[in-house]
Structure formats: C-alpha cells, structure tokens
Amino acid sequence: MIQDIDYAAVAPPLILAVAAIVLLLADAFDAPRRVLSLLSGGSLAAALAAVVALAAGDRRATFCLPDGLRSGGPASCSYVADDFTLLFQGIILGAAVIVVLLSLQEITDSKIPVGEYHFLLLAAVIGALTLVAARDLILLVVALETLSLPVFALSALRRYDGTSSEAALKLFLVSVVSTAVMLFGISLVYGATGAMHLDRIAPALARLPADLDPVAALGSVLVLAGFAFKVAAVPFHFWAPDVYQGSPLPVAAFLAVVSKAAGFAGLAIVLALGLPAYGHVWGPVVAVLAALTMTLGNLAALRQRTAIRLLAWSSVAQSGYMLAPLAVGSHRLPEAVAATTAYVALYAVMNIGAFAVVIGFHRRGTTQRWDTLDDYRGLAHRSPAVATALAFFLICLAGLPPGVMGLFAKVVVFRATLAGGVTWLAVVMAINTVIGLYYYLAWAVRLFTPSATSEDYDAAPGLGVRVAITAAAAGAVVLSAAPQIVLRTIALAT
C-alpha cells in the first residue's frame, strides 16, 4: 500500500527534521556556535511561519486509510493539521524560539556541546509538533517518545555536574515506566475495539459488548495514567522538582512549557476524540488527580526557598488547574477541552517569562547556581525593568490584576468545571488559588524590598535573555489587554 503524503500538512516538523540533520553535519565540520544557534532558531521561526501559512489556508490531513477514501466516507487519518493542531503547534514553536534565546548564554556558562544541544532540542520539538497532530494511538506513542528521549540527554548535557546526571536518570526511569503503562493500556483498548485510529475507537467503544467493558475501562485509565506522568500530575509528579533543578535552566523551561503543552494536547485529543464513551470512568479519576495535584503542588511550593524549585512545584500545581475542566467526563466535553487549551496557552506565556528572568538573574563572581528567593531582594533597585517583568509574570500566575490573562484563565477553568457539575473540585480550586497567591506575592514583594546584604549581583541579563524577556512580557501585556478575544479564538479552534 502506497499512500500519497501531503507535505504541506507535515511542513512544520519536516522543516525541523531537515534543519536538525543539517545542524548535526555543520557541527561535525566545526561550525561556529553562533551559526548553529542561528540555524536552530531560524528553523523554528520557519516552522512557525509554515504553521501561520497553514492556518490561513485549508486544513489538511495525511497518512489516511484508503478504505475510507474508496467508500466515499470520511477517511481515518493519522496526522491531521486542524485548528486545534495549529494552535498548539504555534504555542510550542513560539516557546521553543524563546528557549533557544535563553540557551545562548547557558551553553557557554555550563560548557554544553552546542551542536548536540540544538540537535536534541529540535528533535524534541519535532516530537511535540507530531504529538499534537496525531490521531491514532501508534503515532501518539511514537511522537511522545520522540519528545521524551531527547530530553533525557538534554538534562544530562552538563556532564561534569552530578545533579544533572541524577536528573536525567530520574526522568528516564519515570518515562520508561509511564510508557510501559500507556502501552499496556493501548493494547487493552485495541484488544477491545480492534482499532487504532481515534475516530474509529470512539464508535467502537460506544457499542462495546458488556463482557469487554472492564477491559476497555482499565485500558482507558492506564492510558490516562501514562499521560499523567508526562504532565507531572500527582502521584506521578515526583520527578519534576529534582529534574528541573538538575537540568540546565533552559531545559527546565522547555519541560515546564513545551513538553507540558504537548502532553496536555495529547491527553485532550485521546479523551475527547477516542474515549468520550468512557467519560464516566476517566472523569472521576481526572477529578481526583486534579485535586491532589493542585493541592500538593501549592503546599510544597509554600516551603520552597529557591526560585527554580518554587517554579517546579508551581508548575505541578498549575497542572492541576489544567486537568480540572477535563474532570467533567463526557458531559460538556468540548467546552472543557477549550478551557484546558486556553489555560495551557496563557500559562505558557506566563511561565516562560518567569523562567526567562530566573535564567537571566545570577550572582556575579560565585559558583552558586540556585538563587534563593531572598537573593531577589532589591532587584528593583538594581534592574527596575527586569524586576517589573518578573513581578508582572508572578502576578499573572497568581491571577491578579493587572495580570488579567491569569485571572481570565482561572475564570475559564472554574466556569467549565462548574458547568460540568464537578462543584466540589471548583471549591478545591478556589482554596488552592488563595494558597497560590501567598507564595507568588511573597516573591514579588521581595523584588521591591531593600536587600540586607551588600553583595554584588549581576542583574543585567545577556542579549538573548533580554530579547526573550521582552517577547514574553509583550505577549503577556497583549493577552492581558484583550483576553476575551484570545479566549474566543481558542474556543473556535477547539
């Protein structure tokens, strides 16, 4: 069987695949670091331009089964470039461009091999782009592993640092377990339905014989558990804080934004397109996961004294908010997916901005890597623009004005959860929102409090970091100025 391939549909990951091979060859011939970084960032920008071009034209699909085409009915396709896919691909590529900017100085400071770094980064982004476009379970798993495997190596690229190797090992072990769990769940779903494409699994589950119901139910829960590892949902979260701290900081930003966005996109695709008939099974499980994730994440964040670990636990808590709308199960599921998508999109801008400032802030003349929160005292006096940007990102994450985008994101998930009838989870969300206010505002207040020490700090980030902070801040200001337009656009895309 020979299939026609729509190369326009697969243009974004295809551009990055070609660029990754060229980059690896260029590194083999000792190309300058700036050339390799420019090639990496330029290829991501070109892929983003391809996404914009696809969004302006007709929606496409490829790798379709021929039997649907011959019968005149809808074809089951493995790769679909619809509005949902293009929205997430835009988020992923935009965040990846900022990660490249954040990596420029980190590569030099941490003595990271530049060619391997950018090759692995592009490979992981290819997996993320494919994951959000996948519409069959096989491609979903392959894309998920293409995203995960390069990140193991990225986490360990500071070869002289034992914490980096420890982070990579923890991430590897957790990912292997999650993949095994997910594959077992997929095998059960396939055994019950005889289908791999999501648009064929959904009707097969709706008319499944009663004796196969337990098999499909267990398979659905195991697939959900596999994705829970990827998005750092409790109780599958324990890798996140140590991996964020041990990895190079741009890699931690990648995990917190790009990898998390792709993971939630894959989860929403599977639940909404493949498993809606079993919403009564996975809906309560998602509700419990969401409540535990946001509660444990926020309580642990209260105890943190370093910036990176606070962001790590905050990222865990934010996963709970993103999961909450999906707890409605099959009841008002499209609205729930739209709410989760909106929160992921707005969270990406807020979190990548906070990571950008943390990466740009470091002590001068010391080997200390992990800045404590008290090190940020008086930052407003040394660098008012950087302190203002960080305070704005923290206020957005807390959901307070003038960070209106964060407020609207939380309102959207509250509304979707209440509309789906999961009132108790909305109450848990309200309590956790108040808890989150404390540690976000406590960090923001430190920025404008005079420092008690006379130590000298380098508060002027490098050019790449300054561009990244400016881009994230500009995006946050635009989204805060017109959040309803953005949310309406996202709702139409989903």
N, C-alpha and C positions, 0 to 999 in steps of 0.2 A: 504494500500500500504506500503510494507516494502522495504526499499532501502538498498543496500549494501553501507557501508561507507569506503572510502579509508582513513585509519587512518594515513598513511604516508603523504598524502596531507595536512591533518589538524594538523600534528605533532607540528609545532611551537606554535599556540595558545593553543593546548591541553596540551603541557608541562607547559605552564604558568598557565593554569587553575588548574592543579593538584598542582603546586607549591603554588599558591595563597591559596588554601584550607589548605594545609599543614602548610603554614606560619601562617594563622589565628589560627589554632589549637595550633601551637607552642607558639604563643603569649598568648593564653589563659592559658597555663601552665608556663607562666613567663620565656620563653626562653631568654637568654642574647641578648642584642641589636646586638652584632657582629654576632651572629648566624643567626638572622633574616635578617640582611643586606647581609650576605654571601649567604643565601638561595635565596634571591631576585636576587642578581647579578649573582649567579650561574645558576639559572633557565633561566635568559635572555641569558647567554652565551650558555647554552644547546640548547635553541630555535634557536639561531644564527647558531650553528653547524648543526641543523636539516635543516635550510634553505640552508646552503652550501651543505649538502648531497643531498637535492632535486635538487639543481642547477647542480650538477654533474651527475644526473640520468635523467630518463624520466620525462617529465612534466605530471602532474596529475590533475584530476578533480573529484569532488564528489558531492553528492546530485543532481543527474541528473534526469530529467523527463524520465520515462520509455518508453513513446510513441516513442521518437526518437530512442531509442535502438531497439525496436521491428521492426520499419520500416527500419532499416539499415542505416538511415540517421544520421546526427550529432545530438547528444543529447544536450539539453539545460541544462546547469549545473549552480547551484547556487554558488559553490565555485570552483575556478579554480586557480591552482598553476602554472601559466605560467611564462615566463621570466620576464614580467612586474611586476607581483605579487612578485616574489622572490627578484627582485631588490629593491622594496620599503620595503619589509619585512626586508631585510638586513640593509637598511638605518635606519629604525625605531628601530630595535633591537640594532644596534651599538650605536645610540644616547641614547637609554634608559639605556644601560650599563653605559655610561658617566653620565647620570642624577643620577643613583644610587651612583656613586662615589662622585658626587657633594653634595649628600644628607647626607653623613656620618656626617659631622660637623654641618650642618644646623639643623639636627634633635636634636642634643644636645643643640646647642645655642638657638634655638627657642622653646625648650621644646615640641616638636612634638611627639605624641604617635607613636612609631616606627612600631608596628605591623599594626595599621590601615594605616599608611602611605604607607608601602610597599605593603600591600594588594590592596589598591586603585590604586597604581601605576601599579601593574601587571594587574589589571582589565582593566585599561585604555589602556595599551599596547595590551591586547587581542583584544579590540575593534578596535584598529588601524590595527593590523595584519589581522583581518577579513575584515575590510573595503576595503583594497587594493586587496583582493581576491574575493570580492563579485561580482557576475554577474547577480543578479536580484535586483529589487528595494526594495523588502521587506528586504532582508539580508543587503542591503546598509543602510537602515534606522536603523535597529536593531544594526548593527555594529557601526554606527555613534553615536547612543545614548549610547552604551556600552563604547565608547570612552569618551563621554561628561559627563555623570553622575558622574563617579568617580572624574573627575577634579573639579567639584563644591566643593566636600568635601575636596579634596587636597588643594584647595585655602583657605579654612576656618580652616585648622588644627591648625593655631596659634590662639587658641581660646581666648586668652587674648587680642588680637590685634583687635581693631575696624576696621582698614583699611582692614584686612584680611576678616572679615565678609562682609564688604561692597563689596569687590572684588568678593566674592563668589555669593552674591546676584545679582550683575550686570551680571555676567556670566550666572547665572541660568535664569534670565529673558530674556536675549538676546537669549539664546539657546532654550528656550521654544518657543519663537516667531518664530525663524528660523525653528524649527522642524515643527511647525504648517503650516508655509508657504510651506515647502517642501512636507509635506504630502498632502496638497491640490493640489499642482502641480502633484504629483504622481497619485492622484485619477483622475485628468483630463487626464493624459497620459494613464492610464489604461482604463478609460472610452472610450477613442478614439480608442485604439488598441486592448483591450481585452487581453493584455499580460503583464507579469511582468518581464520575462527574457529579458535581453538587446538584445540578438541575435534574439529574436522574435519581439521586439518592433521596431527595425530598419527597417526590410522589411515591417512591417505593416504601419509605418509612410510614407514610400516611395510610397505606393499605397493607401493612405488615401483618402476617398471621400472629395470633396470640402466643403461640409457643416460641416465637422468635423475639418477642417483646423484651424479655430480660437481657438477651444478647445485645440488642441494639441499644438498650438503655445503658448498659455497662460500657459499651463502646463509646457512646456519646460523652459519658462522664470522663473516661480516660483521655479522650481527645481534648476535652476541656482542661484536664489536669496538665497535659503536655504544654498547652499554651500558657497555663498559669505559671509554669517555670520561666517561660520566656519573658513574661511581663512582670516578674518578681512579685507575684501575689502570695500572700500568706496562706499556707505554711511552706510555700516553695520559694521564699524570698531570701533565705539565709545567705546566699552567695553575694547579694548586691553590695552591702556596705564594704566588705573586705575587697571585693573586686574593684569597686570604684576607687578605694584608697590605694590599692596596689598598682593599678593601671596608670599609664601616662594620662594626664588630665584630659587631653582631647579625646582619648579613647573612652574615658568615663562619660564625657559629654555625648559621645556617639551612642553609648549604651543607654543613657538616660533619655535620649530624644529619638534618634533614628531607629535604633533597634526596638525601642518600646512602641513607637508609632507603627512600625511594620508588624509587630506582634499583635497589637490590638486590631489592626486592619485584618490580619489573617483570622483572628478569633471571631470578629464580626461577620466575615464572609462565611465561615463554616457554620456558625449558629444561625444566621439569617437565611442563607441560601440552601444549606444542606440539612440542617437539623431542626427546623421550626416545629415539626410534628412532635418532637420530644422536649418542647419548651417546658412542659410540666415537670420534667426530670431535671434538666440542667438549670432551669430558672432558680429554684431554691438553693442549689449548690453555688451558683454565682452570687446570690444574695449573701450567703454566709461568708464566702471568700471576700466579698467587698467589705463587709462589716469588719472582719478580722484584719484585713489589710490596712484599711484607713486608721483603725484604732491602734494597732500595734505600731504602725509607721509613725503616727503622730506622737505617741507616748515615748517611743525610743528617740525621736528627734528632740524631745524636750531635754534629754540627758546629754546631748552631744556638745562637745566643746571645740570641735574643729569644723571648719567650713565644709570640707568635702564630705565628711560623714553626715553632717546635718542635711546636705543636699541629697545624699544617698537615701537616708531614711525618709526625707520629704518626698523623694521620688516613689518610694514604696507606698506612702500614704496617698499620693496622687493617683497611683494605680487603682486604689480602692474607689476613688471618685469616678474614675473612668469605667470601672466594672459595674457600678451601681445601676445605671439605666438598663443594662442587659439582664438584670435580675427579674425583669417583668416577664421573661419567658416569651411565649408566642403571642401574648397579649400586647398589642400596640408595639410590635417589634420594630417596624420601620422607624417610628419616632424615637425609639430607644437607640437604634443604631445611629441615627442622625445626631442625637445628644452626645453619645460617646465620641463620634467623629469630631464634633465641634470642640469638645473638651480637649481631645488629643491635639487638634490643630492649634488652639490657643495656648495650651500647655507647652507645646514645642517652642513657641516664640519666647515665652516667659523663662523657661528653664535653660535654653541655650544662651540667653542673655546673662543669667546669673552665673553659669559656668564660665562664660567669657570673661567676666570681671574677676572671678576667682583665679582663673588661669593667668590673667594679667597682673594680679597682685602678688608680690613676693618680697621676701626680705632681701635687703642688699647686704652682701658680704657674709652670708651664713649658709650653712648646708641644710637648714631646716626646710622640709618640703611642705609640711602640713600646717598651714597657718591656723592658729586658734581664732575664735571669734573675737577675743579681746585684742588681737593684733590689728583688727579693723578699726579700733577706736581712733577717732580723729582723722580718718581718711578724708573727710570733707574739707579739712583744713589743708591737706597736702595735695589733693586732687579732687576739686569740687565736682567736675564733670563725671568722673568715674564713680564717686560716691553717690551722686544723684541718680546715675543709671542703675547702680545696684539697688538703691533704695526703691526705685520705681519697679524693678523686676520683683523684689520681695513683696512689695505692696500688691502687685498683680497676682502673685502666687497666693497671697493671703485673701484676695478677693475684696479689696477695699478701694474706694475712690482715692486718687484719680486713676488707679489701675482698673478701669471699668471692664476691660476684657476679662480679667479674672473673676469679677463679680458676675458678669453675664454667663461665663462658663459654668459657674456653680449653680446659678439660677436655672440654667438649661437642664442640668442633670437632676436637680431637685424636682423640677416640673415633670420630667419624663418618668422619674421614679414614682412620684405621687400619682401620675396619670395611670401608671401600670398597676396601682393598688398595693405597692410594697411600702406601706406607710411607716412601719417600724424601721426600715432601712433609712428612710428620709430623716427620721428622728436621730438615728445614729450619725448620719452625715452632718446634721446641724450641730450636734455636740462636738464632733471632730473638727468642724470648721472653726469653732471657738478655740479649741486647743491649738490648732494650727496658727491662729492669729498671734498667739503669745510668742512662739519662737521666731516667726518671721519678723514681727515688730521689734523683738528684743535685739535681733541682729541689726535691723535698720537703725535703731536708736544709737547703737554703738558707733555707727558711722559719723554721727554728729556730736559725739561726746569727746571732750578733750582727752588725749592719751596721758596716762600716768607715768609713762617712761619717756626717756629722751633718746631712745634708739632710733636709728635712721632707717627708713624704709624706702624702697624704690616703688613709688606709686604711679610711675609713668609706663604704661604697657608699650610693647612693641607695635610696629605699624599694623601687622596682621591682626593683632588683638584689638587695636583701636578701631579698625575697619569692621571687625566682627561685632564689637560692642555697639558701634554706630548703627549697623544694619539691623541688629536685634532691637535696639531702642526705637529706631524709626518704625519698624514693623509693629512693635508694641503700642506706640503712640497712635499709629493709623488704626489699628484694631480697636483701641480704646475709644477713638473718636467716632467710629461707626461700627460698633459690634453687631447691631441688628442686621445690617446689610450683609456682613460676613456670615452670620449665623443663617440667614435666609438662603444665601448662596450654598452653604454647606448642606442645608436641608434639601435643596433641589438636587444636589449632586448625589445624595444618598437615597 
